[in-house]
Amino acid sequence: MMDNLMQNKEALHKQYKDSSALEIRRLFHKKYSTNKTDYDSWIIENIPFCKGQHVLDIGCGNGRLWDKGKKWLEDLEELVLADNSEGMVTEISSRFQSYASIKGVIADICSLPFPTQKFDIVIANSMLYHVEKLENALSEVFRVLKPDGTFIATTFSKYGLNSYINDSMMKMGLLPPSQKSSVDFTLEDGGKYLRDVFGDVELRRYDDFLEVSKAEDLADYIFSMTSMRSIPLSAREEIIRYFENKKNDEGIIRIPKIYGMFLCRKMYKISRKYGPKFASEIF
Ligand SMILES: C[S@@+](CC[C@H](N)C(=O)[O-])C[C@H]1O[C@@H](n2cnc3c(N)ncnc32)[C@H](O)[C@@H]1O
């Protein structure tokens, strides 16, 4: 079977032992995005928060989303920031230590250490494409959500930045063509997994363009990605030259950035997977 580079345990462990790779990518997006509303602010604006809620952000990384969600930090009853990387949780715990309502927890999405029906909102921001057993992850999220609770799953499109980078690396002969189909949980394909579990699933898209003026920054971004780990560092100069040439031909390196979120409501009645099984709990 083909190695799915986005789900390789050893590579993920290395990549997310701390937040350095995430920070390279965050700064790149901050520097080159053209959409006036940044992606994290857009995510926060689209989540139906209310005062007093219990919220879980699973696979939260270093918790950077909450820089844009600060106004909710006082109003939520409880915010659990969880990740299966110990390094990330250590960072979170010191970063948010002044907030009594925030807890950092080491947890795997496939086996959540929380009681059934605990949370009003569960967020999985840019992480489900790393999960090998998606079915287990979704069933755990469904379990810990309150009835009528909301699950927010964000991801990228098959046709945005990641595919631009994949295609460029393939054109350069630095990646094999088989790598193209290795990601399952995209904006185009994620809905079918979610619809089986949650009754009601809505897709919202976030469209943007990156206008990159420095090829070195794009090379740093590429080397920060789990899915590019097979590319040797010795190819860095070649990659920079490739994008420099593109910039000289086209004036700027313009890359589509297509992200978005699935808003899923936990509705037993219309859940294909859990409707009949859990019906007795609500009727
Ligand atoms: C691409 S980062 C996203 C981090 C953060 N949500 C953000 O958007 O900045 C993916 C995160 O998911 C975490 N992760 C990967 N697999 C996980 C799993 N099975 N359970 C919990 N966290 C996981 C990684 O440690 C990493 O912090």
The ligand as an SDF file (V2000), in Angstrom:
LIG
                    3D

 27 29  0  0  0  0  0  0  0  0999 V2000
   -1.5190   21.1000   10.9320 C   0  0  0  0  0  0  0  0  0  0  0  0
   -1.4250   21.1080   12.6670 S   0  0  0  0  0  0  0  0  0  0  0  0
   -2.7890   22.1520   13.0580 C   0  0  0  0  0  0  0  0  0  0  0  0
   -2.6380   22.8140   14.4020 C   0  0  0  0  0  0  0  0  0  0  0  0
   -3.7560   23.8040   14.7650 C   0  0  0  0  0  0  0  0  0  0  0  0
   -5.0630   23.1990   14.7870 N   0  0  0  0  0  0  0  0  0  0  0  0
   -3.7120   24.9530   13.7790 C   0  0  0  0  0  0  0  0  0  0  0  0
   -4.5610   24.9990   12.8790 O   0  0  0  0  0  0  0  0  0  0  0  0
   -2.8110   25.7760   13.9180 O   0  0  0  0  0  0  0  0  0  0  0  0
   -2.0390   19.5020   13.1140 C   0  0  0  0  0  0  0  0  0  0  0  0
   -2.0470   19.2640   14.6360 C   0  0  0  0  0  0  0  0  0  0  0  0
   -2.7930   18.0660   14.8900 O   0  0  0  0  0  0  0  0  0  0  0  0
   -2.1110   17.2970   15.8610 C   0  0  0  0  0  0  0  0  0  0  0  0
   -2.5400   15.8910   15.6630 N   0  0  0  0  0  0  0  0  0  0  0  0
   -2.2300   15.0600   14.6240 C   0  0  0  0  0  0  0  0  0  0  0  0
   -2.8420   13.8720   14.7620 N   0  0  0  0  0  0  0  0  0  0  0  0
   -3.5720   13.9420   15.9260 C   0  0  0  0  0  0  0  0  0  0  0  0
   -4.4210   13.0360   16.6160 C   0  0  0  0  0  0  0  0  0  0  0  0
   -4.6320   11.7850   16.1420 N   0  0  0  0  0  0  0  0  0  0  0  0
   -5.0210   13.4350   17.7560 N   0  0  0  0  0  0  0  0  0  0  0  0
   -4.7940   14.6900   18.2530 C   0  0  0  0  0  0  0  0  0  0  0  0
   -3.9740   15.5960   17.6390 N   0  0  0  0  0  0  0  0  0  0  0  0
   -3.3770   15.2370   16.4930 C   0  0  0  0  0  0  0  0  0  0  0  0
   -0.6370   17.5600   15.6050 C   0  0  0  0  0  0  0  0  0  0  0  0
    0.1660   17.2820   16.7270 O   0  0  0  0  0  0  0  0  0  0  0  0
   -0.6700   19.0480   15.2380 C   0  0  0  0  0  0  0  0  0  0  0  0
   -0.5100   19.8680   16.3740 O   0  0  0  0  0  0  0  0  0  0  0  0
  1  2  1  0
  2  3  1  0
  2 10  1  0
  3  4  1  0
  4  5  1  0
  5  6  1  0
  5  7  1  0
  7  8  2  0
  7  9  1  0
 10 11  1  0
 11 12  1  0
 11 26  1  0
 12 13  1  0
 13 14  1  0
 13 24  1  0
 14 15  1  0
 14 23  1  0
 15 16  2  0
 16 17  1  0
 17 18  1  0
 17 23  2  0
 18 19  1  0
 18 20  2  0
 20 21  1  0
 21 22  2  0
 22 23  1  0
 24 25  1  0
 24 26  1  0
 26 27  1  0
M  CHG  2   2   1   9  -1
M  END
$$$$
